[in-house]
Amino acid sequence: VDHIFPFLGIRFISVNDGYDSANYQGTTSGMDMAFRNVGYAYYSKDISEKEKTAKRAKASRGAYLAPFAPIGYQKDSHDRNHLVVDQEGADIVRRIFHLAGAGIPVMEIARIFSSEGIPTPSALKKSQGFQHKWWESIHGESLWDTSTITRILRDERYLGKNVYGKRTRLEIGNYKGRRQDKDNWIIVPDCHEPIVSEEEFQFAQTMLEDYTKAGRRHPVSHLFRGKIRCGGCGYAMVREGKKQSRYRCATPRRTSRFPCMSGSVSEAWLAGIVWAALDVYCDAVLEKKACLDGQEQGSAGDGIRQQIRFFQSASQSLDEQKAVLYERMLDGELDRQQYLQKRTILT
């Protein structure tokens, strides 16, 4: 990759390897750099495997390792690997199990909670001062859905157990995970105070039996998945049907607070509109490209290219001066404050 940096106007310095892309003379940095990169990759993989082994060993001893506690719990201020009951969240969890035990479907539970304004797990965590990018909700509020209710009803942690290893990373640096078989989970009982009894939990599992038999189907990939949203509530619309698919807003099933659209729209009709818009956009891009190509052939194009070369040269000069300042700081000629002041002037 070393030949890429001069082309982008970027200077790359590797102190450990003694490499500086500014000394690039049309040759690669040598086979030793390639072999070192291979060694670094194996080293990183080895560290990752050791870390996984250490975490599994710690989880086997009953330590709670997830970054956030589930609704109904919070991390112990004296031991971050131990959970204690959060009364506000625990009351919500107990009510969910109580309603499920009374035979109320999960969709109806979600509708009741949304209509009453009961805070969702993410909204409750945000109110307690925790932040996560996945917790941002539309209109500044969150609505309960069936997946959230079902996930709580299936969570064995409410029995006082710690559960670890439900998902695993596919590869180093990849944040996408893959769900693991339950046989590979680490489940340790009696780790913290339970919120529901074994009888309440098992009754909820029986109530969810039909849903379990149907299985948690993987979402089918389609053209507009997650992209078609209701103009009233802003939430993604649900796709229904296979041969003649249509989109319908599911929010009215949970709450009546939003002026959501009624009825449904055809996927074929939406596809026609999108393709027509793309056609117009492509024509505009081609027309603009033709205009730019015409300008480059004239004196105006020569002037633009000359300005681009000037700014590229000036930018490269500034980058080199910043690199020299950084090297002077490393050599002890400048302290950090002097380095920052001089770098600010160059910026």
Contacts in CASP RR format, 6 or more apart in sequence:
PFRMAT RR
TARGET T0000
AUTHOR 0000-0000-0000
METHOD contacts of the structure
MODEL  1
VDHIFPFLGIRFISVNDGYDSANYQGTTSGMDMAFRNVGYAYYSKDISEK
EKTAKRAKASRGAYLAPFAPIGYQKDSHDRNHLVVDQEGADIVRRIFHLA
GAGIPVMEIARIFSSEGIPTPSALKKSQGFQHKWWESIHGESLWDTSTIT
RILRDERYLGKNVYGKRTRLEIGNYKGRRQDKDNWIIVPDCHEPIVSEEE
FQFAQTMLEDYTKAGRRHPVSHLFRGKIRCGGCGYAMVREGKKQSRYRCA
TPRRTSRFPCMSGSVSEAWLAGIVWAALDVYCDAVLEKKACLDGQEQGSA
GDGIRQQIRFFQSASQSLDEQKAVLYERMLDGELDRQQYLQKRTILT
2 12 0 8 1.000
2 19 0 8 1.000
2 21 0 8 1.000
2 24 0 8 1.000
2 28 0 8 1.000
2 29 0 8 1.000
2 33 0 8 1.000
3 24 0 8 1.000
3 26 0 8 1.000
3 28 0 8 1.000
5 11 0 8 1.000
5 12 0 8 1.000
5 21 0 8 1.000
5 24 0 8 1.000
6 21 0 8 1.000
6 22 0 8 1.000
6 24 0 8 1.000
9 312 0 8 1.000
9 315 0 8 1.000
9 316 0 8 1.000
9 319 0 8 1.000
10 21 0 8 1.000
10 319 0 8 1.000
11 20 0 8 1.000
11 21 0 8 1.000
11 22 0 8 1.000
11 319 0 8 1.000
11 320 0 8 1.000
11 323 0 8 1.000
12 19 0 8 1.000
12 20 0 8 1.000
12 21 0 8 1.000
13 19 0 8 1.000
13 20 0 8 1.000
13 21 0 8 1.000
13 323 0 8 1.000
14 20 0 8 1.000
17 29 0 8 1.000
17 33 0 8 1.000
17 36 0 8 1.000
19 29 0 8 1.000
19 33 0 8 1.000
22 320 0 8 1.000
22 323 0 8 1.000
44 172 0 8 1.000
45 172 0 8 1.000
48 172 0 8 1.000
55 65 0 8 1.000
55 164 0 8 1.000
56 164 0 8 1.000
56 165 0 8 1.000
56 186 0 8 1.000
58 65 0 8 1.000
58 81 0 8 1.000
59 65 0 8 1.000
59 162 0 8 1.000
59 164 0 8 1.000
59 165 0 8 1.000
59 186 0 8 1.000
59 188 0 8 1.000
60 186 0 8 1.000
60 188 0 8 1.000
61 188 0 8 1.000
62 81 0 8 1.000
62 162 0 8 1.000
62 188 0 8 1.000
62 191 0 8 1.000
63 81 0 8 1.000
63 82 0 8 1.000
63 162 0 8 1.000
64 75 0 8 1.000
64 81 0 8 1.000
64 82 0 8 1.000
64 83 0 8 1.000
64 162 0 8 1.000
64 191 0 8 1.000
64 192 0 8 1.000
65 81 0 8 1.000
65 164 0 8 1.000
66 164 0 8 1.000
68 125 0 8 1.000
68 130 0 8 1.000
68 132 0 8 1.000
69 75 0 8 1.000
69 83 0 8 1.000
69 86 0 8 1.000
70 121 0 8 1.000
70 152 0 8 1.000
70 155 0 8 1.000
70 157 0 8 1.000
70 158 0 8 1.000
71 86 0 8 1.000
71 89 0 8 1.000
71 92 0 8 1.000
71 93 0 8 1.000
71 121 0 8 1.000
71 124 0 8 1.000
71 125 0 8 1.000
71 152 0 8 1.000
72 85 0 8 1.000
72 86 0 8 1.000
72 88 0 8 1.000
72 89 0 8 1.000
72 90 0 8 1.000
72 92 0 8 1.000
72 93 0 8 1.000
72 158 0 8 1.000
72 195 0 8 1.000
73 83 0 8 1.000
73 84 0 8 1.000
73 85 0 8 1.000
73 86 0 8 1.000
73 90 0 8 1.000
73 157 0 8 1.000
73 192 0 8 1.000
73 195 0 8 1.000
74 83 0 8 1.000
74 84 0 8 1.000
74 86 0 8 1.000
74 128 0 8 1.000
75 82 0 8 1.000
75 83 0 8 1.000
75 84 0 8 1.000
76 82 0 8 1.000
76 83 0 8 1.000
76 84 0 8 1.000
82 191 0 8 1.000
82 192 0 8 1.000
83 157 0 8 1.000
83 191 0 8 1.000
83 192 0 8 1.000
84 192 0 8 1.000
84 193 0 8 1.000
85 192 0 8 1.000
85 193 0 8 1.000
85 195 0 8 1.000
88 124 0 8 1.000
89 124 0 8 1.000
90 195 0 8 1.000
92 113 0 8 1.000
92 118 0 8 1.000
92 119 0 8 1.000
92 124 0 8 1.000
93 152 0 8 1.000
93 158 0 8 1.000
93 195 0 8 1.000
93 196 0 8 1.000
94 195 0 8 1.000
94 196 0 8 1.000
96 109 0 8 1.000
96 149 0 8 1.000
96 152 0 8 1.000
96 153 0 8 1.000
97 153 0 8 1.000
97 158 0 8 1.000
97 196 0 8 1.000
97 200 0 8 1.000
97 201 0 8 1.000
97 204 0 8 1.000
98 200 0 8 1.000
99 108 0 8 1.000
99 109 0 8 1.000
99 112 0 8 1.000
100 106 0 8 1.000
100 109 0 8 1.000
100 149 0 8 1.000
100 153 0 8 1.000
100 203 0 8 1.000
100 204 0 8 1.000
100 207 0 8 1.000
100 208 0 8 1.000
101 200 0 8 1.000
101 203 0 8 1.000
101 204 0 8 1.000
101 207 0 8 1.000
103 207 0 8 1.000
104 112 0 8 1.000
106 146 0 8 1.000
106 149 0 8 1.000
106 150 0 8 1.000
106 153 0 8 1.000
106 208 0 8 1.000
106 211 0 8 1.000
107 146 0 8 1.000
107 253 0 8 1.000
109 144 0 8 1.000
109 149 0 8 1.000
110 143 0 8 1.000
110 144 0 8 1.000
110 145 0 8 1.000
110 146 0 8 1.000
110 148 0 8 1.000
110 149 0 8 1.000
110 254 0 8 1.000
111 144 0 8 1.000
111 253 0 8 1.000
111 254 0 8 1.000
111 255 0 8 1.000
113 120 0 8 1.000
113 144 0 8 1.000
113 149 0 8 1.000
114 143 0 8 1.000
114 144 0 8 1.000
114 254 0 8 1.000
114 255 0 8 1.000
115 254 0 8 1.000
115 255 0 8 1.000
115 256 0 8 1.000
115 257 0 8 1.000
118 144 0 8 1.000
119 127 0 8 1.000
119 142 0 8 1.000
120 137 0 8 1.000
120 142 0 8 1.000
120 143 0 8 1.000
120 144 0 8 1.000
120 148 0 8 1.000
121 148 0 8 1.000
121 152 0 8 1.000
122 132 0 8 1.000
122 134 0 8 1.000
122 135 0 8 1.000
122 137 0 8 1.000
122 142 0 8 1.000
123 135 0 8 1.000
123 137 0 8 1.000
123 141 0 8 1.000
123 142 0 8 1.000
125 132 0 8 1.000
125 135 0 8 1.000
126 135 0 8 1.000
135 142 0 8 1.000
137 143 0 8 1.000
138 233 0 8 1.000
138 234 0 8 1.000
138 235 0 8 1.000
139 233 0 8 1.000
139 234 0 8 1.000
143 235 0 8 1.000
143 251 0 8 1.000
143 254 0 8 1.000
143 255 0 8 1.000
144 254 0 8 1.000
145 254 0 8 1.000
150 208 0 8 1.000
150 211 0 8 1.000
152 158 0 8 1.000
153 204 0 8 1.000
153 205 0 8 1.000
153 207 0 8 1.000
153 208 0 8 1.000
154 204 0 8 1.000
154 205 0 8 1.000
154 208 0 8 1.000
155 163 0 8 1.000
156 163 0 8 1.000
156 187 0 8 1.000
156 201 0 8 1.000
157 163 0 8 1.000
158 194 0 8 1.000
158 195 0 8 1.000
158 196 0 8 1.000
158 201 0 8 1.000
159 189 0 8 1.000
159 194 0 8 1.000
159 196 0 8 1.000
159 198 0 8 1.000
159 201 0 8 1.000
160 189 0 8 1.000
160 190 0 8 1.000
160 191 0 8 1.000
160 192 0 8 1.000
160 193 0 8 1.000
160 194 0 8 1.000
160 195 0 8 1.000
161 187 0 8 1.000
161 188 0 8 1.000
161 189 0 8 1.000
161 190 0 8 1.000
161 191 0 8 1.000
162 186 0 8 1.000
162 187 0 8 1.000
162 188 0 8 1.000
162 191 0 8 1.000
162 192 0 8 1.000
163 185 0 8 1.000
163 186 0 8 1.000
163 187 0 8 1.000
164 185 0 8 1.000
164 186 0 8 1.000
164 187 0 8 1.000
165 180 0 8 1.000
165 184 0 8 1.000
165 185 0 8 1.000
165 186 0 8 1.000
166 179 0 8 1.000
166 180 0 8 1.000
166 185 0 8 1.000
167 177 0 8 1.000
167 178 0 8 1.000
167 179 0 8 1.000
167 180 0 8 1.000
168 177 0 8 1.000
168 178 0 8 1.000
168 180 0 8 1.000
169 175 0 8 1.000
169 176 0 8 1.000
169 177 0 8 1.000
169 178 0 8 1.000
170 176 0 8 1.000
170 177 0 8 1.000
170 178 0 8 1.000
205 212 0 8 1.000
219 225 0 8 1.000
222 239 0 8 1.000
222 245 0 8 1.000
222 267 0 8 1.000
223 267 0 8 1.000
223 271 0 8 1.000
224 239 0 8 1.000
224 247 0 8 1.000
224 267 0 8 1.000
224 270 0 8 1.000
224 271 0 8 1.000
225 239 0 8 1.000
226 236 0 8 1.000
227 236 0 8 1.000
228 236 0 8 1.000
228 237 0 8 1.000
228 247 0 8 1.000
228 265 0 8 1.000
228 270 0 8 1.000
229 235 0 8 1.000
229 236 0 8 1.000
229 237 0 8 1.000
230 237 0 8 1.000
230 249 0 8 1.000
230 251 0 8 1.000
230 258 0 8 1.000
230 260 0 8 1.000
230 261 0 8 1.000
231 260 0 8 1.000
231 261 0 8 1.000
232 249 0 8 1.000
232 258 0 8 1.000
232 259 0 8 1.000
232 260 0 8 1.000
232 261 0 8 1.000
233 249 0 8 1.000
233 251 0 8 1.000
233 258 0 8 1.000
233 260 0 8 1.000
234 258 0 8 1.000
235 249 0 8 1.000
235 250 0 8 1.000
235 251 0 8 1.000
237 247 0 8 1.000
237 248 0 8 1.000
237 249 0 8 1.000
237 250 0 8 1.000
238 247 0 8 1.000
238 248 0 8 1.000
238 249 0 8 1.000
238 250 0 8 1.000
239 245 0 8 1.000
239 246 0 8 1.000
239 247 0 8 1.000
239 267 0 8 1.000
240 246 0 8 1.000
240 247 0 8 1.000
240 248 0 8 1.000
240 264 0 8 1.000
244 266 0 8 1.000
244 267 0 8 1.000
244 268 0 8 1.000
245 266 0 8 1.000
245 267 0 8 1.000
245 268 0 8 1.000
246 264 0 8 1.000
246 265 0 8 1.000
246 266 0 8 1.000
246 267 0 8 1.000
247 264 0 8 1.000
247 265 0 8 1.000
247 267 0 8 1.000
247 270 0 8 1.000
248 263 0 8 1.000
248 264 0 8 1.000
249 260 0 8 1.000
249 261 0 8 1.000
251 258 0 8 1.000
251 260 0 8 1.000
252 258 0 8 1.000
252 260 0 8 1.000
295 301 0 8 1.000
295 304 0 8 1.000
296 304 0 8 1.000
296 305 0 8 1.000
318 346 0 8 1.000
321 346 0 8 1.000
322 343 0 8 1.000
322 346 0 8 1.000
325 334 0 8 1.000
325 339 0 8 1.000
325 342 0 8 1.000
325 343 0 8 1.000
325 346 0 8 1.000
326 339 0 8 1.000
328 334 0 8 1.000
328 339 0 8 1.000
329 335 0 8 1.000
329 336 0 8 1.000
329 338 0 8 1.000
329 339 0 8 1.000
334 342 0 8 1.000
END
